[in-house]
Every structure is written in structure tokens, then in C-alpha cells.
Amino acid sequence: MSDLGEVRAVLAAVTEQLGSAYQQAGIARARIDDAVAVLDGLGEQHSEPLVPPELLQAAEELERGLGLINGGASVVADIDARL
């Protein structure tokens, strides 16, 4: 395999891994959203909110991570297109 072929193969593998990471982070984000919704519903019966701030922070970090993964995938696609 030529050097260019090897680079393209690596880029394809990176693209696949980024796609998988994006999918898994999206699933985690959806599950956190579900947990927040359940806790919010249960919290209506309590004087204090049941959703821990760390859970909301995790949701924000996952959202940021999704953006970074997407940005990384775009950069890899741009590199591949220039080859």
C-alpha cells in the first residue's frame, strides 16, 4: 500500500471511531436528559430540587464534547478531501 493509501486508511478508521464516539456520546446525553426529566418530575413532590448540579454539568460537558467530536470529524474530512 502506498503512503497515501495508508494515510487514507488511517483517516477512514479515525472517521469511523469519531462516528462511534459521537453516537455513544449522543446516547449518553439522551439518557442524562431522561434522568433529569424523571428527577424533575419526582422533584415536584419535594421542597428541594432532586436534580444534582453535577448531572446538569455532565449534560453540558457532553454537549460540548459532541461539538468537539463533530469539529474533529470535519477536520478529518477536510484533510481527506485535500489528499
N, CA, C and O atoms as a DFTB+ gen file, in Angstrom:
332 C
 N C O
     1  1       0.854      -1.179       0.000
     2  2       0.000       0.000       0.000
     3  2       0.897       1.238       0.000
     4  3       1.911       1.278       0.696
     5  1       0.523       2.220      -0.766
     6  2       1.307       3.447      -0.831
     7  2       1.129       4.252       0.449
     8  3       0.201       4.024       1.225
     9  1       2.042       5.199       0.651
    10  2       1.939       6.060       1.822
    11  2       0.606       6.807       1.834
    12  3      -0.014       6.958       2.887
    13  1       0.167       7.272       0.671
    14  2      -1.110       7.981       0.579
    15  2      -2.267       7.042       0.917
    16  3      -3.224       7.430       1.588
    17  1      -2.163       5.824       0.449
    18  2      -3.186       4.827       0.766
    19  2      -3.249       4.542       2.257
    20  3      -4.331       4.378       2.820
    21  1      -2.085       4.484       2.895
    22  2      -2.039       4.254       4.340
    23  2      -2.669       5.421       5.096
    24  3      -3.420       5.224       6.052
    25  1      -2.354       6.626       4.658
    26  2      -2.929       7.807       5.310
    27  2      -4.445       7.806       5.163
    28  3      -5.166       8.085       6.121
    29  1      -4.924       7.495       3.976
    30  2      -6.382       7.447       3.758
    31  2      -7.037       6.366       4.616
    32  3      -8.136       6.560       5.136
    33  1      -6.360       5.231       4.761
    34  2      -6.899       4.150       5.595
    35  2      -6.981       4.587       7.055
    36  3      -7.964       4.305       7.740
    37  1      -5.956       5.270       7.519
    38  2      -5.968       5.767       8.895
    39  2      -7.068       6.807       9.070
    40  3      -7.782       6.797      10.072
    41  1      -7.203       7.695       8.105
    42  2      -8.260       8.710       8.186
    43  2      -9.646       8.064       8.192
    44  3     -10.544       8.525       8.897
    45  1      -9.815       7.017       7.421
    46  2     -11.097       6.305       7.400
    47  2     -11.375       5.678       8.758
    48  3     -12.505       5.713       9.246
    49  1     -10.332       5.101       9.373
    50  2     -10.502       4.498      10.695
    51  2     -10.834       5.566      11.735
    52  3     -11.680       5.349      12.603
    53  1     -10.177       6.707      11.647
    54  2     -10.451       7.810      12.576
    55  2     -11.884       8.298      12.385
    56  3     -12.587       8.557      13.362
    57  1     -12.313       8.423      11.144
    58  2     -13.678       8.856      10.857
    59  2     -14.679       7.888      11.469
    60  3     -15.680       8.306      12.050
    61  1     -14.407       6.601      11.337
    62  2     -15.303       5.587      11.910
    63  2     -15.339       5.690      13.435
    64  3     -16.410       5.611      14.037
    65  1     -14.187       5.864      14.052
    66  2     -14.127       5.975      15.507
    67  2     -14.808       7.246      16.006
    68  3     -15.483       7.228      17.035
    69  1     -14.633       8.338      15.284
    70  2     -15.313       9.583      15.658
    71  2     -16.827       9.434      15.533
    72  3     -17.576       9.946      16.365
    73  1     -17.269       8.739      14.501
    74  2     -18.704       8.497      14.340
    75  2     -19.257       7.676      15.490
    76  3     -20.342       7.956      15.998
    77  1     -18.512       6.667      15.898
    78  2     -18.924       5.833      17.025
    79  2     -18.936       6.649      18.321
    80  3     -19.870       6.542      19.116
    81  1     -17.913       7.450      18.527
    82  2     -17.850       8.297      19.724
    83  2     -19.021       9.266      19.762
    84  3     -19.621       9.481      20.815
    85  1     -19.345       9.849      18.614
    86  2     -20.465      10.787      18.542
    87  2     -21.774      10.083      18.890
    88  3     -22.604      10.614      19.629
    89  1     -21.941       8.889      18.349
    90  2     -23.161       8.126      18.618
    91  2     -23.266       7.781      20.105
    92  3     -24.329       7.948      20.703
    93  1     -22.189       7.307      20.700
    94  2     -22.207       6.929      22.111
    95  2     -22.431       8.144      23.007
    96  3     -23.187       8.066      23.975
    97  1     -21.787       9.258      22.697
    98  2     -21.989      10.471      23.485
    99  2     -23.425      10.972      23.341
   100  3     -24.004      11.490      24.296
   101  1     -23.991      10.819      22.155
   102  2     -25.390      11.209      21.943
   103  2     -26.342      10.355      22.763
   104  3     -27.326      10.857      23.308
   105  1     -26.048       9.062      22.850
   106  2     -26.870       8.166      23.673
   107  2     -26.751       8.558      25.141
   108  3     -27.751       8.617      25.857
   109  1     -25.529       8.827      25.587
   110  2     -25.328       9.243      26.978
   111  2     -26.068      10.543      27.264
   112  3     -26.674      10.696      28.325
   113  1     -26.019      11.468      26.333
   114  2     -26.711      12.756      26.503
   115  2     -28.212      12.538      26.610
   116  3     -28.866      13.164      27.445
   117  1     -28.764      11.669      25.787
   118  2     -30.203      11.380      25.833
   119  2     -30.583      10.729      27.157
   120  3     -31.641      11.020      27.715
   121  1     -29.722       9.849      27.657
   122  2     -30.024       9.183      28.932
   123  2     -29.953      10.164      30.095
   124  3     -30.741      10.075      31.037
   125  1     -29.022      11.087      30.032
   126  2     -28.976      12.126      31.068
   127  2     -30.235      12.974      31.001
   128  3     -30.817      13.303      32.035
   129  1     -30.659      13.329      29.798
   130  2     -31.901      14.101      29.647
   131  2     -33.087      13.351      30.262
   132  3     -33.932      13.946      30.931
   133  1     -33.134      12.040      30.024
   134  2     -34.207      11.221      30.604
   135  2     -34.145      11.252      32.128
   136  3     -35.168      11.408      32.795
   137  1     -32.942      11.103      32.674
   138  2     -32.780      11.118      34.132
   139  2     -33.197      12.460      34.719
   140  3     -33.858      12.515      35.756
   141  1     -32.812      13.532      34.056
   142  2     -33.197      14.871      34.526
   143  2     -34.710      15.014      34.505
   144  3     -35.290      15.564      35.442
   145  1     -35.354      14.531      33.459
   146  2     -36.812      14.623      33.357
   147  2     -37.491      13.847      34.482
   148  3     -38.449      14.330      35.086
   149  1     -36.993      12.643      34.762
   150  2     -37.579      11.831      35.840
   151  2     -37.379      12.524      37.190
   152  3     -38.309      12.623      37.990
   153  1     -36.170      12.994      37.429
   154  2     -35.897      13.667      38.701
   155  2     -36.698      14.958      38.844
   156  3     -37.168      15.288      39.932
   157  1     -36.847      15.683      37.738
   158  2     -37.684      16.893      37.773
   159  2     -39.121      16.540      38.151
   160  3     -39.746      17.223      38.963
   161  1     -39.633      15.472      37.557
   162  2     -40.996      15.040      37.860
   163  2     -41.147      14.644      39.316
   164  3     -42.122      15.020      39.966
   165  1     -40.194      13.891      39.828
   166  2     -40.240      13.490      41.232
   167  2     -40.018      14.676      42.159
   168  3     -40.531      14.707      43.278
   169  1     -39.258      15.644      41.687
   170  2     -38.954      16.823      42.491
   171  2     -40.153      17.708      42.764
   172  3     -40.136      18.517      43.691
   173  1     -41.193      17.556      41.959
   174  2     -42.403      18.345      42.180
   175  2     -43.040      18.019      43.526
   176  3     -43.808      18.818      44.062
   177  1     -42.728      16.859      44.069
   178  2     -43.280      16.431      45.346
   179  2     -42.364      16.784      46.516
   180  3     -42.692      16.492      47.665
   181  1     -41.229      17.404      46.239
   182  2     -40.258      17.736      47.281
   183  2     -40.021      19.238      47.327
   184  3     -40.246      19.954      46.352
   185  1     -39.565      19.688      48.472
   186  2     -39.325      21.120      48.638
   187  2     -38.040      21.581      47.952
   188  3     -37.894      22.762      47.636
   189  1     -37.111      20.652      47.720
   190  2     -35.850      20.992      47.066
   191  2     -35.724      20.203      45.769
   192  3     -36.238      19.090      45.662
   193  1     -35.046      20.775      44.793
   194  2     -34.865      20.050      43.526
   195  2     -34.050      18.771      43.744
   196  3     -33.132      18.738      44.563
   197  1     -34.396      17.738      43.009
   198  2     -33.696      16.460      43.122
   199  2     -32.567      16.306      42.098
   200  3     -31.721      15.422      42.238
   201  1     -32.550      17.147      41.088
   202  2     -31.511      17.052      40.053
   203  2     -30.216      17.648      40.601
   204  3     -30.148      18.845      40.879
   205  1     -29.188      16.809      40.755
   206  2     -27.920      17.351      41.247
   207  2     -27.272      18.249      40.193
   208  3     -27.343      17.958      38.999
   209  1     -26.650      19.324      40.626
   210  2     -25.998      20.222      39.660
   211  2     -24.954      19.502      38.813
   212  3     -24.713      19.879      37.666
   213  1     -24.335      18.469      39.375
   214  2     -23.323      17.716      38.619
   215  2     -23.932      17.014      37.406
   216  3     -23.274      16.850      36.379
   217  1     -25.183      16.606      37.534
   218  2     -25.852      15.958      36.407
   219  2     -26.088      16.966      35.284
   220  3     -25.907      16.652      34.108
   221  1     -26.487      18.157      35.653
   222  2     -26.668      19.213      34.644
   223  2     -25.333      19.594      34.016
   224  3     -25.250      19.863      32.818
   225  1     -24.290      19.612      34.845
   226  2     -22.959      19.926      34.325
   227  2     -22.485      18.828      33.373
   228  3     -21.860      19.113      32.351
   229  1     -22.780      17.587      33.708
   230  2     -22.409      16.474      32.819
   231  2     -23.101      16.613      31.470
   232  3     -22.498      16.349      30.429
   233  1     -24.365      17.027      31.486
   234  2     -25.100      17.223      30.237
   235  2     -24.444      18.318      29.399
   236  3     -24.311      18.181      28.183
   237  1     -24.038      19.394      30.048
   238  2     -23.369      20.488      29.334
   239  2     -22.033      20.024      28.755
   240  3     -21.690      20.364      27.623
   241  1     -21.286      19.252      29.532
   242  2     -19.994      18.758      29.059
   243  2     -20.164      17.789      27.888
   244  3     -19.382      17.807      26.937
   245  1     -21.185      16.953      27.966
   246  2     -21.448      16.057      26.837
   247  2     -21.826      16.846      25.593
   248  3     -21.409      16.502      24.487
   249  1     -22.602      17.888      25.767
   250  2     -22.979      18.733      24.623
   251  2     -21.734      19.364      24.011
   252  3     -21.586      19.411      22.790
   253  1     -20.840      19.847      24.871
   254  2     -19.586      20.428      24.390
   255  2     -18.757      19.355      23.691
   256  3     -18.167      19.607      22.641
   257  1     -18.714      18.157      24.274
   258  2     -17.978      17.056      23.673
   259  2     -18.519      16.674      22.308
   260  3     -17.755      16.375      21.391
   261  1     -19.838      16.684      22.173
   262  2     -20.442      16.389      20.866
   263  2     -19.978      17.406      19.821
   264  3     -19.687      17.048      18.680
   265  1     -19.913      18.660      20.220
   266  2     -19.430      19.694      19.305
   267  2     -17.971      19.480      18.918
   268  3     -17.592      19.661      17.761
   269  1     -17.158      19.092      19.900
   270  2     -15.746      18.843      19.614
   271  2     -15.562      17.626      18.707
   272  3     -14.736      17.647      17.794
   273  1     -16.325      16.577      18.959
   274  2     -16.245      15.387      18.103
   275  2     -16.650      15.751      16.681
   276  3     -15.999      15.345      15.718
   277  1     -17.719      16.513      16.559
   278  2     -18.183      16.936      15.234
   279  2     -17.127      17.793      14.535
   280  3     -16.884      17.644      13.337
   281  1     -16.509      18.686      15.292
   282  2     -15.452      19.525      14.722
   283  2     -14.264      18.687      14.273
   284  3     -13.689      18.934      13.213
   285  1     -13.896      17.693      15.081
   286  2     -12.800      16.797      14.709
   287  2     -13.115      16.024      13.447
   288  3     -12.254      15.851      12.584
   289  1     -14.351      15.559      13.337
   290  2     -14.760      14.823      12.131
   291  2     -14.682      15.725      10.902
   292  3     -14.290      15.276       9.825
   293  1     -15.049      16.983      11.060
   294  2     -14.963      17.931       9.934
   295  2     -13.523      18.151       9.503
   296  3     -13.226      18.210       8.310
   297  1     -12.637      18.270      10.472
   298  2     -11.215      18.472      10.149
   299  2     -10.660      17.246       9.427
   300  3      -9.934      17.378       8.442
   301  1     -10.997      16.067       9.914
   302  2     -10.522      14.837       9.262
   303  2     -11.068      14.761       7.835
   304  3     -10.340      14.388       6.915
   305  1     -12.326      15.107       7.647
   306  2     -12.924      15.092       6.303
   307  2     -12.214      16.105       5.403
   308  3     -11.964      15.822       4.231
   309  1     -11.892      17.270       5.938
   310  2     -11.175      18.283       5.144
   311  2      -9.797      17.780       4.735
   312  3      -9.379      17.971       3.593
   313  1      -9.092      17.141       5.657
   314  2      -7.771      16.607       5.340
   315  2      -7.893      15.551       4.256
   316  3      -7.128      15.545       3.292
   317  1      -8.861      14.660       4.419
   318  2      -9.073      13.605       3.417
   319  2      -9.396      14.196       2.043
   320  3      -8.914      13.699       1.024
   321  1     -10.197      15.237       2.014
   322  2     -10.578      15.860       0.750
   323  2      -9.380      16.521       0.059
   324  3      -9.333      16.590      -1.169
   325  1      -8.431      16.997       0.832
   326  2      -7.261      17.649       0.249
   327  2      -6.251      16.648      -0.290
   328  3      -5.375      16.997      -1.081
   329  1      -6.383      15.393       0.149
   330  2      -5.422      14.370      -0.337
   331  2      -5.756      13.956      -1.710
   332  3      -5.069      13.111      -2.285
